[in-house]
């Protein structure tokens, strides 16, 4: 014997259905469609571009398409005037009568494989179609929870036609080198002006990555700003810091103001770390080149580069070393880094892997939120 589910039961099932399965289910049940918008919408990944919307592993894209319509096809007679022959006209380049009809279509992709498509009405512009897609999938929802929210426009000047009052609760944000302030309204966090390092989203992140390739940092980040950062881990990509700057940072960190576990990673892309930096450190801190202190450290150390364990006080040491970070996925460049890390003097504490936590990826900033869910509540 079966019983109809109560509303709380229906709500629970709908809330925890995979987003695309949920959308298909609700589209077949008019009774659910209105109430469904008020139920939290849980997604692992949302990607928004100028031509598509991706929810988890399904991408909805607007593609231009061409269809060949022969003269014996009934639709041939409905071709536009610029394809019609008149007395005195000459068809150049081919003798057959084929109309190459151009139109737009909605294409559904799963893991980059085309799984379905639907033609759009002849008079519908591609941007209007995408606006309707965004409205159907995201519009009117009270609570959208996303592990990774990604915007992919790569410096192009475009209008993302998103639903009014759209708001996300996120753990991770990737704006692909675009200025993140444009997207903060979508996570209901106001941008406070030009003092970017004083923004709460920067200060409250466990891990902060700053990309100095961005136009915001043509001269590199001032050392004073780096020292003011209170994040547990700071990664500076495409670092422009000089060897004098590295030496200054080391001396500043030896003041003992940094807590145990604080890590700074200065990444170099395309070209390896300049050996002169480590030569200068070695000349100044020669007595602290202690390889044995790194025996239990699991890092991909740069070969033939010295490593330093410099005492700060009775409770902590400063480790300084170089590592191979692999290949930059965007440009296939090799990446290496100088690492500064404060560790306890007890032998069981080792640097380990600096990349822990959950990343919030922004254009010139990447924030890692290990504990913070951004919410409009």
N, C-alpha and C positions, 0 to 999 in steps of 0.2 A: 504494500500500500504506500503511495507517495503523497506528499503534501506540498503545496505551494510554499516557496520560500517567503519568509517575512521580509519587510523592507530592510531591517538591519542585516539580515542574511544576504540579501541581494547586494547591499552596499559593500559589505565585506568582500564578497567575491569579485565585484567589479573593481574595487580599489586595488586589489593585488593581482589582477590579470595583467599580463604583458600588454603594453600600451597599444600596439598594433592589433593584437587579438581583441582587445577591448573595443577599439574603434570599429572593427568589422562586426562585432556582436551587437553593439549599440545601434549601428546603422540599419540593422534588420529589425529593430524593435522600437517603433515610435513611442511606445509607453515609457521606455527608458531614456529617451534622448534628452528630455528637459531636465530630469533629475540628475542625470549622469554628470553634467557640467559642475555640479556642486560637490562631487566626490573627488578627493585628492587624486591627482594624476601623477603617477610615479614613472619616471624615465631614467634610464641609465645614461643616455647621450642624446642631446639635441644639437643639431647643426643648422644654422640659418645662413643662407647665402643670398645673393641677388637673384638667383635663378632656381633655388631649391629649398626644401625643408626636409630634414632627416630626423626621424624619431627612432632611436635605437638602431637597428640594422636595416630599416626600410627608408629609402630616400624617395621623395616625390619631387620630380624635376619637370621643368617646362622646356621642351626641345622643339626646334624648328624641324619640319619634315617636308619631304617632296614625294608626291605620288604621280605616276605617269598614267594619264587617262587618254585612252585611244579614241579615235574618231567614232568608232562604233559603240562607245559607251554612252548611255543616255545622259550621263552627267557632263559629257563634252559640250552640250548645247548651253550649259549654264556658265561657261567660262567667261571671264571678264572681257571687256571690249578690247583691251590691248592685246588679246590673244586671238581675236577674230580676223579672218581674212575678208577683204573687200576687193571689188574690181580694181585692177591695176596694182594690187599688192603683190609682192614676191616673197616667198618663204626662202630665206637664205640659210645655207648650212645644212639643211636636211630636207628630204622629200616627203617623209612620213608625217602624218597629221597626229601629233601627240601633244597634249596639253600637260605641261609639268606643273601641277597644282601645288602651290606652297601653302602650308598651314602649320599651326602649332599643335602640339599634343602634350598631354600629361603622361609622363612615363614613371612607372614604379620600378625601383631598383632594390634588390636585396643583395647586400655585400658586393656591390658593383656589377651585379648580373641583372639584366632586364627581365622582369617577370610579368609585366602587363603594361598596357598603354591605352589611352582614350583620346580621340581627336577632340580639339576644342572647336567651338563654333567659329565660323569664318570671320566674324567681325570682332572676336575677342582678342585683345592685346595680351601678350605674354605676361606683362606685369599685373594686369587685372586678374588673370587666371591665378597667379601666385598669391595675390592678395586674398582671393577667395579660399585658396588652400590653407593659408595661414589662419584665416578666420574660422574655417570649419574645424581644423585640428586643434587650435590653441585659443580661439576667441571665447569669451564668456566663462572661462574656467576660474574658479575661486582659489585653487591651490594646486600649483604645478611644481612638483619636486623633482629636481634634476641633479644627477651626480656630476655630469659634465655638460655645461652649456658653452657652445662654440659658435663664434661668428667668423665667417670666412669671406672677406671682401678684398683683402690685400691692397689697401691704399686706393681702390677705385672709388670714384665719387658716385655713390648710388643711394637710392632711397629704399630702405627696408620697410615694406608696407605691412607692418605688424598690427594686430588688433589693439584697439584702444584699451587702456588700463591693464595691459598684459604685465604680469609679474611672476617671477620665478623665485623659488627657494632652492638655492644651489649649494653644492660643495666645491665645485670647480668651474672656473671660467677661463676660456681661451679666446682672445680676440685677435690672434695671429698678427701681432705687431701693430695693430691699429690702436689708437689712443683709447684706453679703457673708459675714460670719462663719458664717452657717448653712450655706453651701454649700462652705466650705473642706474639710470632710471628704471631699467627692467628688473633690477634686484632691489629696488626701493631704498637705495643708499645715495644721499645727495653728495655731489662733488663739491668740495669746500674751497676750491680755488687752486692757485698755482703751487701751494706748499704740499707737494704730493707725498712727501715722507711723513707728514703729520696727519694724513688721512687715516681714519680708524681702520679701514680695511687693510692698510699696510701695517699699522702698528700691532694689530691683533692677530696677525698671521704667524703660524709656527715657522714657516719657511717662506722666505721672500727671495725671488729671483729678479734681478734687474738686467735688462738687455741694453747694453751701452751702444749697440748698433743703431738704436733708435735715434731719430733726429733730435730728441729732447736732450741728449747727452753728448753733444758734439765734442766737448772738451773733457768728458769723463766726469764722474761724480766726485765732488770735493771730498777730501779725506774726513773733514769734520762731519759731513753728512753720513758717511759710512760709520764713523765711530758713534754717532747718535742712535743708530738703529739698534733696537732692543730685541729683534727677532732671534729665535734660537739658532736658525741657520740662514745665512745670506749667501746667495749665489749671484755673482756678477758675470754675465755672459759678454763675450767680446770686450773683455776688460782693457781699458786704456791706461791702467796704472803703471807708473814707472818703477824702476828698482828703488829709487829714493822713497817713493810712496810706500812700497812694501816694507822697507826698513822702518819708516815712521809708524806704520800700523803695528809692526811687531813691538816697537818700544812702547807704544800706547797701550797695547794689550798686556804688557808686563806690569802695568800699574795695579793689576789685580781687580779691576772693576767688572770684568766679564765673568759671568757665572759658568760653572762646570757644564760642558756640553755645547757651549756657544761655538759656532763654526762659521768661518768665512771661506768661500771658494771663489778664486779669481780665475775665470776661464779664458783661455786663448783659443781662437778658432783659426783654422787654415795653417797658421805657422806655429811651431812648437814654442813653449815657454823659453824665453831668453836665458841661456845659461849664466849670463852676467848677474842676474838677480840672485841666483843661488851662490854664486861666487862671492858677492858682496855680503850675503848673510853668513857664509862660512868664515870670511875674514873677520867679521865682527863678533860672531858667536862660535869661534873655532872649538872651544872646550865643550860645546854642547852638541857636537855631532856624535850621536850615540845610536848606532844601528840596532843594538840589542833591544832597545826599548820598543822596537817595531816588529819583533819576531811574531807576535800573536795578532798583529793588525792585518785584517783582510782587506787590502786595497790593491788596485792595479798600479803600483808605483812606477814612476818613470825610471827606467834603468840608468845607472851611473849618475843619478842626481842625489846629493847628500840629503839626509833627513835630520831634523833637529828636535830635541826634547829639552826645552829651556824652562828651568824652575821659575815659577811666579811667586809662590810662598810655600809654607809647609803643607798646604792642602791641595795645591793644583800646579800643573805644568802646562806649558804651551807647546803643542806639537806643530811643526812646520815641515811640509813635505810636498812633493809634486806627484800628480797622478795622471794616468791616461784615461780620458773620459769617453773614448771610442769615436764614433762618427756622428756628426751633425746630420740628422735625417733630412733636414730641409735643403742642405747644400752639399751633402756628402763631403764635408770638410772634417779632417781630424781635429779632435778637441783635447786639450790638456789643461791642467789647472794647478795653481798653487793653493794649498789648503792650510789655514790656520785654525787650530781647534784647541779649546781649553779642556783638559781632562783632569780627573782626580789623580793624586799621587799613588793611590792603591793600584797594585799590578793588574787587577782584574778588569779595570776600565780601559777600553781601547777605542780608537776612533770609529771603527766600523764603517758603515756606508752612510755618507752624509744625507743621501736622498731618502728620507722617510717622511711619512705624512701624506696628505692628499693635496694635489696641486690645484691652484686656481691660477690659470694661465692668462696673462694679459699682454698687451702689445709691447710695451717697454717694461712691464712688470709682470712677474709671475708669482702669485701668492699661493702658498700651500696651507690649507686649512685642515689641520688634523682633528679639530674639535668643534669648529664654528660652522653652523649652518646659517646662511644669510636668509633672512625672512622679513616679510612685510608685516608680520604679526607684531 
